[in-house]
Every structure is written in C-alpha cells, then in structure tokens.
Amino acid sequence: MNNRAAITVGILFAFAPISVWAQGLAAWEGTFSGPCTNLRAGATTSTVDFRMERFIAKIPGSDRYEWRSTYNGGDPGSGKNYQLIPVQPAAGRYQIDEGGGVRIDSYLSGQTMYSHFEVGNVQISTIERLEGDRLTTELLSFENRALTPNAPVKSFRFQVNQRCVLQRL
C-alpha cells in the first residue's frame, strides 16, 4: 500500500465512526429477549439451552447505562445487574462496572461492543452486536494455559461458546 492509500484509509477509519459514536448507546436502549446456547469443545449435540433477557437504559441524571441480564425468566440468583460507563465514548471506550471494584474495558466499534478479560484460569472474549431490533451476544472462553508455551504464537484451549440471539420487545 502506498503512502497516499494508507493516509486515505487512516482518514476513513478516523472519521467514519464519529456519527455512530456521537449517537452513543441510544440505539441500544430497550429490552431484548431470546434463546441462548452453550456449546462446549467437541460437543456436537450436547448443549445447554436457556433464555436471557437484556435490559439497557440510560440512568437518569447520569452518563451511565443500566446493563441488566436475567436468565430463564428471572429465576432467583439468575441475574446480573451491571452499569456501562462511558470512559472515552468518542474513541469507543466504555467500562462495564460489575460492582465491588470490578470494571471490564469494552470497546464500541460501529454497532458492536467488544471485551476481552481474564478471570482466574480463563480468558473470556465477548462480542455484542446490535442489528436493528436484534442483539446477538457471544461469549467465548479459553483456558489460560498456552498449548504451545514456547512458541512465538501462543494457542489456548477452547472451553465454551455461549451464543444468544435476542429480539427487542
């Protein structure tokens, strides 16, 4: 790629998403509900199926958003109530505040939110994509022990793919 092409691509990437970031998370507000499936490594028919509901709303008088999930119709102990905090929204950077001092960096690119973090011996990547009235969430987990510890590129053992396809209510 020549210098002119590289500069053009850089300008397109620098300015194209501004309109998406300017509208922020307003398009994400609402209640979404639908089926989820957990697929484990090597499993072709063995799945764990459940339902999830996601509620997203701006917290009045704040720049934060409520980011609440409930599972299987709200069974006791089945929910997670987080807050999404804008850190550098013009750059697409947010944090999910889980409470207790736990914050996970999340990045909005277009209409997709990305996170990657580590809990104990597990690396987790999440991808949440808004397409009109459909919110698709995907969580991938990998064992945090390199299968090839001495190689220049490290590979990790896949554990679970949790995929939910939620529809706006």
Secondary structure, 3 states (H helix, E strand, C coil): CCHHHHHHHHHHHHHCCHHHHHHCCHHHCEEEEEEEEEEECCCCCCEEEEEEEEEEEECCCCCCEEEEEEECCCCCCCCEEEEEEEEEHHHCEEEEEEECCEEEEEEEECCEEEEEEEECCEEEEEEEEEECCEEEEEEEEEEEEECCCCCCCCCEEEEEEEEEEEEEC
